[in-house]
Structure formats: structure tokens, C-alpha cells
Amino acid sequence: MYLIGNGYLITHDPSLPFMKNGAVLIEGDAVRDVGDTGKLSKAYPKAQFIDAEGGVIMPGLINAHTHFYSAALRGYSVPGFHPGCFADVLLMRSWRLDRELDFRDTVNAAYASAMEAVKNGVTTVFDHHAGYGSVSGSLMGVAGAAGAVGLRACCCFETSCRLGYSDEKAAEEENENFIAFCEKQPSGMLKAMFGLHAPFTLTESSLKSCAARNAGRTGFHIHVSESGDDAFVSTHTFGQLPAELLKNCGILGGRTILAHCVHTTESELDTIAESGSFVVNNPQSNMSNAVGCADAKTMLSKGIKLCLGTDNFTPDMLESARAFITAQRDKTGDPSFGLNEAAKLLFENNRLLAEEYFGKGIGTIKPGAPADIIIMDYKPYTPMDESNYPAHVLMGMSGRNCVFTMAAGRILMRGRKLLTVDEAALAERIGKSTAALWERISAGEAMKIVPAFMYMMEEKMG
């Protein structure tokens, strides 16, 4: 039994959202009691006290869209490569990486990303994996690394037709097998979705095949209109806009994640809103890839459940939230827009998504909720209270303020030191294997995408 106290307490529980000297009692994997530090200390004298030292106690953060495997590219550059568009980035970097990933690389990248998540106060992730060098069993490798570090993880494999029929079917099977595993061995720490890349590298028949394999057991996790390629391919090949195609193929729904949606039309946003699908904004990644800025204002006005992710551009959700604020203010020309909306994405909508998979109460601190709790080393120099604490969190803190991370009542980090794994040993192992991976990527040829209409012709011709 732990008692975490002596700090500003942020709960995201409407009945008691904020306390200036709050404490949380943890029993097993759940919150048992919440209240004043002094009162709870007297009520539970045998609990092990964890002193926040005047910092901020708050729920663990939730990352609604990331790619663990892309951690393997940090620091890597293609000699003489100067991308002219998003397709160049995919062909020369991302798809060359996932073509070369073997099982060991997948696991190592997952360890690297999971450790960084914990060190930045993230306790729940929705990971979107791609690794066509070793498809079968890869999701178990990702899940194993996340579990060893201590994260809650919802995993899937990025199904795509870009490498042809056999690899696309292998990806379908990997998703189906992992979903079956999670159903047979239910866990509050591990869940499955059915992963898809994006409409412009999928066909109508492949989308319908994935929908049939999934058979409504879980939601889909797919990139949508990250660039203009989706709309171009969909309209020219299928005669439908991406959101319409996904609706007609049975992909949209209340448990589905649509990442990005930068180039969606207003009619598509209406379709998405009607379907109840989640949309995840990844502002830094979008700006880095020069694909544009999603119309968050319109999405929210239509009641779309807009969430926040990182696309693994950063492990820091608070950094991503600040990027959302500044990008949206620049897009709208409205300096009053962004802060409250970022708080809604990060603290409300991400929680709603996590609740779909991990149960009620996640993302809050209240009796019965999962004990996912972090301590931020942040002492406000200006007044902080119930009315303005979101501004303190979003504009004053960063992920590296996190000094303590707990998930499901298990202490993952304390005093900035990871307790569940040997970080130094893993860093050495990851560094050696990544160097070999980079050599393979550099030696390999640039990717040549199989356009969706070519794949369809090959499929029709047998």
C-alpha cells in the first residue's frame, strides 16, 4: 500500500479536480482513497509514503498514436537526401526502415520508445507497428518490451499493399493472431487493434478483407489523409474520398483511430463525426513532414473525438500539446484558440479513447481508478488553482519534469531512475543492433511503391 502526497493534486475527476495539498492512497493496482495529505497520513499510518516534495501529482499521460519502431531512425540520415514531398520521406526513410526491421530490431526499438515514454510520464500508448522484415510474431515482441518496462499498450500491425499481396496477407494474419491472443488472455495492460497503413497504399478488396477478419472484435488504427496522396488515389482509383471509402468498407466506428486527417474535406469530417471514430492529431510530425495543419477547430465544432498523439516525433506529450496550441493559433489566426482545446484533447478525449480499451477510470485519480500516477517536479512561481492548472501543465511543464511514474500500482520510475529494466544495459544493446540495422538500410535500394491501382490490376489478373 502506497500513499503519494505532499503536492498539488490534479485528478481530472470533476467531483474533485484539484487540491493544493492532496494525497492518493494506492492499494494493489487501483486508487483506494483521495484527500488531504495530513488526513490520509493519519488514516493510513502503515502505508508507504511517497513524498511529492511540493510538486504536482497527476494521472499518467496517454499517447493516442505513436510508432515505437521509428525510434530506430533517430540520428540516421540518408546521404545526399533532400526530400521534396511527403512521399519522398516515406520512400527514402520510413519504408526502407520497416522493410529491414527484423524481430530483434523491433523489440529493441520498442524498449527504447517504452523507456522514453515512462521517463516522460506516459503510462498508456496506442502503438502502430510496421516491420515487413519480420512480420509474424512481431506484435508479441512489441508487447513484451512494453510489458517489461511497465506500460499499458494497445498494439497493431500496419497492413499495406505497398510490397505486394503476400506481405499484405501476412500483415492481416499478424493482426488477427494478436487480436486472438489478447482475447484468450485478457489483460488490463495489453490490448489489440487491427492496423492499417493508409487508404492510398490499400485497395478496396484489402480493406474489406481486413474488416471481415476483424469481424467487429476491435477497432481499426489507420492513417488518413496525412498528405494529399490519400484523396488523390482514392478519388482516381475508387471514385470516393478516403473517409467515404473507409465507411463503405466497414472501417469507421466508435473504437477506430484515424491518425492525422490533415487533408480531410468538410463532408468527410461529417462522415467521421457520424461514425463516432476517433481522430488523432500529431502536430509536430505534420509540421516536420510539411504536410500541413489539421483543422482542429472544425473537427471539435462537429463533435469529433479529437485526440493527441506524437507519431513518435517526441516521447513528450506536453511538448506535443504546446505544438498543437501554437500551430492552431497560427492556422486560425485566433490567439484565444488552442490552450483549452489542447487540454480537452490530452485530458478528456485521450482518456475516452483509453477507456474504450482499458476500462473506466483510466486517466483519472479517483477511488477505483487504475493507479496510473506521475509526479512532476514543478513548483509554480505564480498562483495555481482549479481554474488555471491546465495552463500550468501545458505551458509550464515538460515531460522531463517527471520524476516518478506508476502504472497499475507498479512503480516504473523513481527519482528519474527506471526500476523495471536495466536502462544502461538496454541502451548498449540497442545501440549495437541499430548500427547494424542502419548499414542494412543504407545498402538497400530505395523503396518503389506499388500504386493501389497497379495492385488491383495484379489482383484481378491473378
DAVENVEN-V395577 format. One record per residue. N is the residue number from 1. PHI is phi in degrees with one decimal (999 if undefined). OMEGA is omega in whole degrees, 0 to 359 (999 if undefined). D_LAST is the distance of its C-alpha to the last C-alpha in Angstrom with 2 decimals. Layout:
n=N phi=PHI omega=OMEGA d_last=D_LAST
n=N phi=PHI omega=OMEGA d_last=D_LAST
This chain:
n=1 phi=999 omega=180 d_last=62.22
n=2 phi=-116.3 omega=171 d_last=62.15
n=3 phi=-123.9 omega=179 d_last=64.04
n=4 phi=-100.1 omega=185 d_last=62.70
n=5 phi=-154.3 omega=180 d_last=65.35
n=6 phi=67.0 omega=178 d_last=67.76
n=7 phi=-162.4 omega=170 d_last=65.46
n=8 phi=-64.7 omega=183 d_last=64.23
n=9 phi=-113.3 omega=174 d_last=61.86
n=10 phi=-111.4 omega=187 d_last=58.89
n=11 phi=-111.2 omega=190 d_last=57.21
n=12 phi=58.4 omega=174 d_last=54.93
n=13 phi=-104.4 omega=184 d_last=56.53
n=14 phi=-54.9 omega=182 d_last=58.08
n=15 phi=-74.8 omega=178 d_last=60.97
n=16 phi=-156.0 omega=189 d_last=62.08
n=17 phi=-73.3 omega=190 d_last=60.09
n=18 phi=-153.4 omega=172 d_last=62.52
n=19 phi=-140.0 omega=181 d_last=65.53
n=20 phi=-78.8 omega=176 d_last=67.66
n=21 phi=-137.9 omega=187 d_last=68.49
n=22 phi=-98.1 omega=180 d_last=65.85
n=23 phi=-147.5 omega=181 d_last=64.64
n=24 phi=-130.6 omega=176 d_last=61.82
n=25 phi=-96.9 omega=181 d_last=62.24
n=26 phi=-112.5 omega=175 d_last=59.27
n=27 phi=-130.0 omega=184 d_last=59.16
n=28 phi=67.9 omega=182 d_last=56.19
n=29 phi=-103.7 omega=186 d_last=52.99
n=30 phi=-135.0 omega=174 d_last=54.40
n=31 phi=-76.2 omega=179 d_last=57.09
n=32 phi=-104.1 omega=184 d_last=60.19
n=33 phi=-153.3 omega=179 d_last=62.66
n=34 phi=-138.1 omega=178 d_last=63.10
n=35 phi=174.5 omega=179 d_last=66.44
n=36 phi=-67.8 omega=184 d_last=69.26
n=37 phi=-58.9 omega=182 d_last=69.41
n=38 phi=-62.3 omega=182 d_last=73.02
n=39 phi=-66.0 omega=181 d_last=72.68
n=40 phi=-71.2 omega=177 d_last=69.61
n=41 phi=-62.7 omega=178 d_last=71.22
n=42 phi=-72.1 omega=182 d_last=74.20
n=43 phi=-73.6 omega=183 d_last=72.12
n=44 phi=-130.3 omega=185 d_last=69.92
n=45 phi=-66.9 omega=182 d_last=72.16
n=46 phi=-88.3 omega=180 d_last=70.18
n=47 phi=-69.8 omega=176 d_last=66.88
n=48 phi=-73.3 omega=186 d_last=65.87
n=49 phi=-86.9 omega=175 d_last=66.52
n=50 phi=-114.3 omega=189 d_last=64.11
n=51 phi=-87.2 omega=177 d_last=65.97
n=52 phi=-76.1 omega=175 d_last=64.07
n=53 phi=53.4 omega=177 d_last=67.16
n=54 phi=81.3 omega=177 d_last=67.20
n=55 phi=-81.9 omega=184 d_last=63.55
n=56 phi=-115.2 omega=176 d_last=60.91
n=57 phi=-99.7 omega=183 d_last=59.32
n=58 phi=-154.5 omega=179 d_last=56.12
n=59 phi=-66.0 omega=174 d_last=52.81
n=60 phi=-58.3 omega=183 d_last=50.08
n=61 phi=-81.6 omega=183 d_last=47.68
n=62 phi=-120.6 omega=177 d_last=44.07
n=63 phi=-103.8 omega=189 d_last=41.23
n=64 phi=-84.6 omega=176 d_last=38.57
n=65 phi=-161.1 omega=177 d_last=35.85
n=66 phi=-149.8 omega=177 d_last=35.71
n=67 phi=-129.1 omega=180 d_last=33.58
n=68 phi=-53.1 omega=189 d_last=35.42
n=69 phi=-63.5 omega=184 d_last=33.25
n=70 phi=-71.5 omega=174 d_last=34.23
n=71 phi=-59.5 omega=181 d_last=37.76
n=72 phi=-69.0 omega=181 d_last=36.61
n=73 phi=-96.3 omega=184 d_last=36.60
n=74 phi=-61.4 omega=181 d_last=40.22
n=75 phi=91.1 omega=182 d_last=42.12
n=76 phi=-85.4 omega=176 d_last=39.14
n=77 phi=-140.0 omega=177 d_last=38.79
n=78 phi=-90.4 omega=182 d_last=36.63
n=79 phi=-54.7 omega=177 d_last=39.15
n=80 phi=73.9 omega=184 d_last=39.46
n=81 phi=-85.4 omega=177 d_last=36.86
n=82 phi=-130.6 omega=185 d_last=37.88
n=83 phi=-61.7 omega=178 d_last=35.20
n=84 phi=-101.7 omega=180 d_last=35.29
n=85 phi=-161.9 omega=182 d_last=33.19
n=86 phi=-62.7 omega=179 d_last=31.48
n=87 phi=-60.1 omega=177 d_last=28.11
n=88 phi=-62.2 omega=180 d_last=30.07
n=89 phi=-60.7 omega=179 d_last=31.41
n=90 phi=-64.5 omega=185 d_last=27.99
n=91 phi=-68.0 omega=187 d_last=26.53
n=92 phi=-94.0 omega=183 d_last=29.70
n=93 phi=-122.2 omega=190 d_last=31.06
n=94 phi=-59.8 omega=185 d_last=29.36
n=95 phi=-77.7 omega=172 d_last=25.81
n=96 phi=-69.1 omega=177 d_last=27.28
n=97 phi=-64.2 omega=188 d_last=29.38
n=98 phi=-70.8 omega=174 d_last=26.85
n=99 phi=-72.0 omega=185 d_last=24.56
n=100 phi=-94.8 omega=183 d_last=27.61
n=101 phi=-61.1 omega=170 d_last=29.11
n=102 phi=-101.0 omega=186 d_last=29.57
n=103 phi=-62.3 omega=180 d_last=31.08
n=104 phi=-62.6 omega=178 d_last=34.61
n=105 phi=-60.8 omega=179 d_last=34.12
n=106 phi=-59.4 omega=181 d_last=32.73
n=107 phi=-64.7 omega=181 d_last=35.77
n=108 phi=-62.8 omega=179 d_last=38.21
n=109 phi=-64.3 omega=179 d_last=37.03
n=110 phi=-65.1 omega=176 d_last=37.26
n=111 phi=-60.5 omega=182 d_last=40.80
n=112 phi=-59.8 omega=181 d_last=41.79
n=113 phi=-68.1 omega=181 d_last=40.61
n=114 phi=-65.2 omega=179 d_last=42.05
n=115 phi=-63.6 omega=179 d_last=45.40
n=116 phi=-65.6 omega=177 d_last=45.61
n=117 phi=-59.3 omega=181 d_last=44.83
n=118 phi=-60.2 omega=182 d_last=47.70
n=119 phi=-70.1 omega=177 d_last=50.04
n=120 phi=-108.7 omega=174 d_last=49.40
n=121 phi=80.3 omega=178 d_last=50.09
n=122 phi=-91.9 omega=181 d_last=46.52
n=123 phi=-116.4 omega=180 d_last=46.10
n=124 phi=-135.7 omega=181 d_last=42.81
n=125 phi=-132.7 omega=170 d_last=39.49
n=126 phi=-113.0 omega=187 d_last=36.06
n=127 phi=-97.7 omega=183 d_last=33.86
n=128 phi=-123.3 omega=189 d_last=30.35
n=129 phi=-95.6 omega=171 d_last=28.93
n=130 phi=-140.1 omega=179 d_last=26.24
n=131 phi=-162.8 omega=187 d_last=25.97
n=132 phi=-78.6 omega=172 d_last=22.67
n=133 phi=-76.9 omega=180 d_last=24.67
n=134 phi=-160.2 omega=186 d_last=25.43
n=135 phi=-83.8 omega=188 d_last=23.66
n=136 phi=-62.9 omega=178 d_last=24.57
n=137 phi=82.6 omega=184 d_last=28.16
n=138 phi=-64.5 omega=180 d_last=28.81
n=139 phi=-68.0 omega=174 d_last=30.08
n=140 phi=-67.2 omega=176 d_last=32.61
n=141 phi=-66.2 omega=177 d_last=33.82
n=142 phi=-61.8 omega=181 d_last=34.33
n=143 phi=-63.3 omega=180 d_last=36.00
n=144 phi=-63.4 omega=179 d_last=38.19
n=145 phi=-66.6 omega=179 d_last=39.53
n=146 phi=-59.9 omega=180 d_last=40.20
n=147 phi=-67.0 omega=180 d_last=41.93
n=148 phi=-64.9 omega=178 d_last=44.06
n=149 phi=-72.6 omega=175 d_last=45.30
n=150 phi=115.5 omega=181 d_last=45.86
n=151 phi=-79.1 omega=161 d_last=43.62
n=152 phi=-80.7 omega=184 d_last=42.11
n=153 phi=-139.1 omega=172 d_last=38.41
n=154 phi=-114.8 omega=192 d_last=35.46
n=155 phi=-116.2 omega=175 d_last=32.28
n=156 phi=-158.7 omega=178 d_last=28.54
n=157 phi=-114.3 omega=185 d_last=25.56
n=158 phi=-76.7 omega=178 d_last=23.98
n=159 phi=-71.4 omega=181 d_last=20.31
n=160 phi=-150.7 omega=176 d_last=18.43
n=161 phi=-93.7 omega=189 d_last=15.08
n=162 phi=-65.2 omega=179 d_last=17.02
n=163 phi=-107.0 omega=176 d_last=16.08
n=164 phi=109.0 omega=190 d_last=12.38
n=165 phi=-63.2 omega=187 d_last=10.42
n=166 phi=-64.6 omega=179 d_last=12.63
n=167 phi=-69.4 omega=178 d_last=15.81
n=168 phi=-62.8 omega=179 d_last=15.19
n=169 phi=-68.3 omega=177 d_last=14.81
n=170 phi=-62.1 omega=178 d_last=17.84
n=171 phi=-67.3 omega=176 d_last=19.78
n=172 phi=-57.0 omega=182 d_last=19.16
n=173 phi=-65.0 omega=179 d_last=20.44
n=174 phi=-63.5 omega=176 d_last=23.36
n=175 phi=-60.9 omega=182 d_last=24.46
n=176 phi=-62.4 omega=180 d_last=24.25
n=177 phi=-65.8 omega=181 d_last=26.16
n=178 phi=-71.4 omega=175 d_last=28.79
n=179 phi=-60.2 omega=179 d_last=29.35
n=180 phi=-62.9 omega=178 d_last=29.91
n=181 phi=-60.6 omega=181 d_last=32.33
n=182 phi=-66.1 omega=177 d_last=34.33
n=183 phi=-70.9 omega=183 d_last=34.56
n=184 phi=-75.9 omega=180 d_last=35.87
n=185 phi=-125.9 omega=184 d_last=38.29
n=186 phi=-61.0 omega=182 d_last=39.49
n=187 phi=-144.7 omega=175 d_last=41.40
n=188 phi=-76.0 omega=182 d_last=43.26
n=189 phi=-108.9 omega=185 d_last=42.18
n=190 phi=-139.1 omega=179 d_last=38.41
n=191 phi=-136.1 omega=183 d_last=35.81
n=192 phi=-126.6 omega=167 d_last=32.06
n=193 phi=-125.6 omega=176 d_last=29.91
n=194 phi=-103.3 omega=187 d_last=26.14
n=195 phi=-89.5 omega=176 d_last=25.37
n=196 phi=-136.0 omega=180 d_last=23.12
n=197 phi=-73.6 omega=181 d_last=23.42
n=198 phi=-160.4 omega=181 d_last=23.58
n=199 phi=-53.7 omega=185 d_last=21.80
n=200 phi=-76.1 omega=172 d_last=21.15
n=201 phi=-117.2 omega=177 d_last=18.90
n=202 phi=-126.8 omega=177 d_last=17.15
n=203 phi=-114.6 omega=178 d_last=14.97
n=204 phi=-60.4 omega=181 d_last=16.13
n=205 phi=-68.9 omega=179 d_last=13.57
n=206 phi=-69.5 omega=177 d_last=14.58
n=207 phi=-62.2 omega=179 d_last=18.17
n=208 phi=-68.2 omega=177 d_last=18.04
n=209 phi=-65.0 omega=179 d_last=16.54
n=210 phi=-65.5 omega=178 d_last=19.46
n=211 phi=-62.5 omega=180 d_last=21.89
n=212 phi=-68.6 omega=179 d_last=20.96
n=213 phi=-64.0 omega=181 d_last=21.36
n=214 phi=-69.9 omega=176 d_last=24.62
n=215 phi=52.3 omega=175 d_last=25.87
n=216 phi=76.3 omega=184 d_last=28.90
n=217 phi=-72.0 omega=180 d_last=30.31
n=218 phi=-151.4 omega=178 d_last=30.87
n=219 phi=-88.4 omega=176 d_last=30.42
n=220 phi=-100.0 omega=178 d_last=27.83
n=221 phi=-127.5 omega=190 d_last=28.83
n=222 phi=-144.4 omega=170 d_last=27.12
n=223 phi=-78.8 omega=179 d_last=28.15
n=224 phi=-135.9 omega=174 d_last=28.54
n=225 phi=48.8 omega=173 d_last=29.65
n=226 phi=-64.8 omega=173 d_last=31.26
n=227 phi=-126.0 omega=179 d_last=30.94
n=228 phi=-76.9 omega=182 d_last=30.11
n=229 phi=-61.5 omega=181 d_last=26.48
n=230 phi=-59.0 omega=182 d_last=25.49
n=231 phi=-64.5 omega=182 d_last=27.08
n=232 phi=-62.7 omega=182 d_last=25.80
n=233 phi=-66.7 omega=183 d_last=22.08
n=234 phi=-62.4 omega=183 d_last=22.44
n=235 phi=-71.8 omega=182 d_last=24.39
n=236 phi=-81.1 omega=183 d_last=22.42
n=237 phi=-99.2 omega=186 d_last=18.90
n=238 phi=-109.1 omega=182 d_last=19.72
n=239 phi=69.5 omega=181 d_last=23.10
n=240 phi=-141.4 omega=171 d_last=24.80
n=241 phi=-72.4 omega=186 d_last=26.97
n=242 phi=-52.6 omega=182 d_last=25.92
n=243 phi=-64.2 omega=177 d_last=28.34
n=244 phi=-66.2 omega=178 d_last=27.31
n=245 phi=-59.3 omega=181 d_last=23.62
n=246 phi=-64.8 omega=177 d_last=24.67
n=247 phi=-62.5 omega=183 d_last=26.99
n=248 phi=-69.9 omega=178 d_last=24.49
n=249 phi=-95.3 omega=177 d_last=22.03
n=250 phi=81.0 omega=183 d_last=24.94
n=251 phi=-94.2 omega=181 d_last=25.63
n=252 phi=-69.9 omega=178 d_last=29.19
n=253 phi=161.7 omega=187 d_last=32.13
n=254 phi=-66.8 omega=178 d_last=35.48
n=255 phi=-117.4 omega=183 d_last=34.28
n=256 phi=-93.4 omega=176 d_last=31.67
n=257 phi=-106.1 omega=172 d_last=32.44
n=258 phi=-110.0 omega=182 d_last=31.46
n=259 phi=-82.5 omega=172 d_last=32.55
n=260 phi=85.8 omega=183 d_last=34.12
n=261 phi=51.6 omega=180 d_last=33.61
n=262 phi=-76.3 omega=186 d_last=35.43
n=263 phi=-113.2 omega=177 d_last=33.84
n=264 phi=-78.7 omega=177 d_last=33.56
n=265 phi=-82.0 omega=180 d_last=35.17
n=266 phi=-65.2 omega=178 d_last=37.99
n=267 phi=-65.7 omega=177 d_last=35.93
n=268 phi=-67.2 omega=178 d_last=33.38
n=269 phi=-62.9 omega=175 d_last=36.34
n=270 phi=-63.2 omega=178 d_last=37.46
n=271 phi=-62.9 omega=180 d_last=34.10
n=272 phi=-65.2 omega=180 d_last=34.31
n=273 phi=-60.9 omega=180 d_last=37.94
n=274 phi=-63.1 omega=182 d_last=37.25
n=275 phi=-75.6 omega=183 d_last=34.56
n=276 phi=81.0 omega=180 d_last=37.00
n=277 phi=-65.6 omega=174 d_last=34.61
n=278 phi=-86.0 omega=171 d_last=36.27
n=279 phi=-117.2 omega=180 d_last=36.05
n=280 phi=-116.7 omega=178 d_last=37.03
n=281 phi=-88.8 omega=180 d_last=38.78
n=282 phi=-131.0 omega=195 d_last=38.81
n=283 phi=-62.0 omega=183 d_last=41.36
n=284 phi=-68.0 omega=178 d_last=41.92
n=285 phi=-62.8 omega=180 d_last=38.29
n=286 phi=-61.1 omega=179 d_last=37.71
n=287 phi=-68.2 omega=180 d_last=40.76
n=288 phi=-62.9 omega=180 d_last=39.90
n=289 phi=-87.1 omega=177 d_last=36.48
n=290 phi=55.5 omega=181 d_last=38.21
n=291 phi=-98.7 omega=178 d_last=35.86
n=292 phi=118.3 omega=183 d_last=38.74
n=293 phi=-129.1 omega=182 d_last=40.59
n=294 phi=-64.6 omega=181 d_last=39.39
n=295 phi=-85.9 omega=183 d_last=41.56
n=296 phi=-63.8 omega=183 d_last=43.07
n=297 phi=-62.4 omega=179 d_last=45.94
n=298 phi=-67.9 omega=179 d_last=43.82
n=299 phi=-57.9 omega=182 d_last=41.64
n=300 phi=-66.3 omega=180 d_last=44.75
n=301 phi=-65.5 omega=179 d_last=46.38
n=302 phi=-90.3 omega=179 d_last=43.48
n=303 phi=81.3 omega=177 d_last=43.84
n=304 phi=-69.1 omega=179 d_last=40.65
n=305 phi=-80.0 omega=183 d_last=40.94
n=306 phi=-87.0 omega=182 d_last=40.88
n=307 phi=-114.1 omega=182 d_last=41.04
n=308 phi=-126.1 omega=175 d_last=41.63
n=309 phi=-133.8 omega=180 d_last=39.66
n=310 phi=-127.1 omega=186 d_last=39.75
n=311 phi=58.2 omega=185 d_last=36.17
n=312 phi=60.2 omega=169 d_last=38.07
n=313 phi=-66.0 omega=178 d_last=39.85
n=314 phi=-146.6 omega=172 d_last=42.95
n=315 phi=-87.0 omega=191 d_last=43.85
n=316 phi=-101.0 omega=180 d_last=46.67
n=317 phi=-67.2 omega=180 d_last=46.12
n=318 phi=-73.1 omega=173 d_last=49.52
n=319 phi=-63.8 omega=178 d_last=48.63
n=320 phi=-63.8 omega=179 d_last=45.48
n=321 phi=-63.9 omega=178 d_last=47.68
n=322 phi=-64.7 omega=178 d_last=50.10
n=323 phi=-63.9 omega=176 d_last=47.34
n=324 phi=-59.3 omega=182 d_last=46.22
n=325 phi=-59.6 omega=184 d_last=49.80
n=326 phi=-69.3 omega=180 d_last=50.35
n=327 phi=-64.6 omega=181 d_last=46.98
n=328 phi=-70.8 omega=177 d_last=47.43
n=329 phi=-67.1 omega=177 d_last=51.00
n=330 phi=-66.6 omega=182 d_last=49.98
n=331 phi=-67.2 omega=186 d_last=47.22
n=332 phi=-86.5 omega=187 d_last=49.44
n=333 phi=70.2 omega=184 d_last=52.72
n=334 phi=-115.0 omega=182 d_last=54.21
n=335 phi=-70.6 omega=178 d_last=56.17
n=336 phi=-93.8 omega=183 d_last=56.63
n=337 phi=-95.2 omega=171 d_last=52.92
n=338 phi=129.7 omega=186 d_last=51.04
n=339 phi=-70.1 omega=179 d_last=53.28
n=340 phi=-62.9 omega=180 d_last=53.42
n=341 phi=-69.9 omega=177 d_last=49.76
n=342 phi=-62.0 omega=177 d_last=48.86
n=343 phi=-63.2 omega=179 d_last=50.94
n=344 phi=-63.7 omega=180 d_last=49.09
n=345 phi=-60.9 omega=189 d_last=45.68
n=346 phi=-74.6 omega=188 d_last=46.76
n=347 phi=-100.2 omega=180 d_last=49.19
n=348 phi=-108.4 omega=186 d_last=48.03
n=349 phi=-71.2 omega=174 d_last=44.37
n=350 phi=-60.6 omega=178 d_last=43.22
n=351 phi=-65.5 omega=179 d_last=45.31
n=352 phi=-60.5 omega=177 d_last=43.69
n=353 phi=-63.2 omega=180 d_last=40.24
n=354 phi=-62.1 omega=179 d_last=41.56
n=355 phi=-65.1 omega=178 d_last=43.21
n=356 phi=-60.2 omega=185 d_last=39.92
n=357 phi=-110.3 omega=187 d_last=38.83
n=358 phi=-112.4 omega=174 d_last=42.07
n=359 phi=99.1 omega=184 d_last=44.54
n=360 phi=-65.4 omega=174 d_last=47.54
n=361 phi=95.9 omega=181 d_last=50.06
n=362 phi=-64.2 omega=183 d_last=47.96
n=363 phi=85.6 omega=177 d_last=49.08
n=364 phi=-131.2 omega=172 d_last=52.61
n=365 phi=-119.1 omega=178 d_last=55.78
n=366 phi=-158.7 omega=181 d_last=57.37
n=367 phi=-53.2 omega=180 d_last=58.35
n=368 phi=93.9 omega=180 d_last=55.36
n=369 phi=-74.9 omega=175 d_last=52.87
n=370 phi=-57.8 omega=183 d_last=50.90
n=371 phi=-83.6 omega=175 d_last=53.10
n=372 phi=-107.9 omega=191 d_last=51.06
n=373 phi=-137.5 omega=176 d_last=53.90
n=374 phi=-127.7 omega=173 d_last=54.63
n=375 phi=-119.7 omega=178 d_last=57.88
n=376 phi=-105.4 omega=177 d_last=58.07
n=377 phi=-78.4 omega=183 d_last=60.93
n=378 phi=-140.5 omega=176 d_last=61.92
n=379 phi=-110.0 omega=185 d_last=65.52
n=380 phi=-67.1 omega=176 d_last=65.77
n=381 phi=-89.3 omega=178 d_last=68.53
n=382 phi=-120.5 omega=183 d_last=68.49
n=383 phi=-57.8 omega=175 d_last=68.75
n=384 phi=-127.3 omega=181 d_last=65.69
n=385 phi=-147.3 omega=183 d_last=65.62
n=386 phi=-60.6 omega=186 d_last=63.49
n=387 phi=-80.9 omega=188 d_last=63.26
n=388 phi=-128.4 omega=183 d_last=61.99
n=389 phi=-60.9 omega=177 d_last=60.35
n=390 phi=-59.4 omega=179 d_last=56.82
n=391 phi=-66.5 omega=177 d_last=58.12
n=392 phi=-64.2 omega=181 d_last=59.57
n=393 phi=-65.9 omega=188 d_last=56.31
n=394 phi=-78.2 omega=184 d_last=54.06
n=395 phi=-107.2 omega=183 d_last=56.47
n=396 phi=-109.8 omega=185 d_last=58.61
n=397 phi=-108.6 omega=168 d_last=56.41
n=398 phi=-134.2 omega=182 d_last=53.55
n=399 phi=-57.1 omega=183 d_last=51.45
n=400 phi=-78.4 omega=167 d_last=53.69
n=401 phi=-74.1 omega=183 d_last=56.60
n=402 phi=-71.2 omega=180 d_last=55.12
n=403 phi=-117.1 omega=183 d_last=57.32
n=404 phi=-149.6 omega=178 d_last=56.31
n=405 phi=-133.7 omega=177 d_last=53.05
n=406 phi=-129.9 omega=174 d_last=52.70
n=407 phi=-132.4 omega=181 d_last=49.67
n=408 phi=53.1 omega=177 d_last=50.13
n=409 phi=77.4 omega=180 d_last=53.71
n=410 phi=-102.3 omega=180 d_last=52.73
n=411 phi=-77.0 omega=182 d_last=54.27
n=412 phi=-97.3 omega=181 d_last=51.63
n=413 phi=-147.4 omega=176 d_last=53.83
n=414 phi=-144.8 omega=183 d_last=57.57
n=415 phi=61.1 omega=181 d_last=59.54
n=416 phi=67.4 omega=179 d_last=56.32
n=417 phi=-108.3 omega=177 d_last=55.66
n=418 phi=-68.4 omega=184 d_last=52.53
n=419 phi=-106.8 omega=186 d_last=53.64
n=420 phi=-93.4 omega=181 d_last=50.47
n=421 phi=-139.5 omega=176 d_last=49.13
n=422 phi=-89.7 omega=186 d_last=50.67
n=423 phi=-61.2 omega=182 d_last=49.65
n=424 phi=-63.5 omega=180 d_last=51.17
n=425 phi=-65.6 omega=179 d_last=49.46
n=426 phi=-66.1 omega=179 d_last=46.08
n=427 phi=-60.5 omega=178 d_last=46.60
n=428 phi=-64.8 omega=180 d_last=47.33
n=429 phi=-63.1 omega=181 d_last=44.28
n=430 phi=-63.9 omega=181 d_last=41.96
n=431 phi=-61.1 omega=181 d_last=43.49
n=432 phi=-67.1 omega=182 d_last=42.92
n=433 phi=-70.5 omega=180 d_last=39.28
n=434 phi=-68.8 omega=177 d_last=38.53
n=435 phi=-60.0 omega=178 d_last=40.11
n=436 phi=-67.6 omega=178 d_last=37.67
n=437 phi=-62.3 omega=180 d_last=34.74
n=438 phi=-59.9 omega=178 d_last=35.98
n=439 phi=-62.4 omega=179 d_last=36.09
n=440 phi=-66.7 omega=179 d_last=32.44
n=441 phi=-63.0 omega=182 d_last=31.51
n=442 phi=-65.3 omega=181 d_last=33.70
n=443 phi=-77.5 omega=183 d_last=32.33
n=444 phi=-78.1 omega=178 d_last=28.67
n=445 phi=-76.8 omega=175 d_last=27.05
n=446 phi=-63.5 omega=180 d_last=26.76
n=447 phi=-65.5 omega=171 d_last=23.61
n=448 phi=-122.0 omega=183 d_last=21.06
n=449 phi=-67.6 omega=172 d_last=19.43
n=450 phi=-91.3 omega=182 d_last=15.82
n=451 phi=-56.1 omega=185 d_last=16.70
n=452 phi=-57.2 omega=183 d_last=15.28
n=453 phi=-69.5 omega=176 d_last=14.22
n=454 phi=-67.1 omega=179 d_last=12.34
n=455 phi=-62.8 omega=179 d_last=10.51
n=456 phi=-64.1 omega=179 d_last=9.78
n=457 phi=-64.5 omega=178 d_last=8.55
n=458 phi=-61.9 omega=181 d_last=6.15
n=459 phi=-65.3 omega=180 d_last=5.14
n=460 phi=-66.8 omega=182 d_last=5.41
n=461 phi=-85.4 omega=177 d_last=3.79
n=462 phi=83.6 omega=999 d_last=0.00
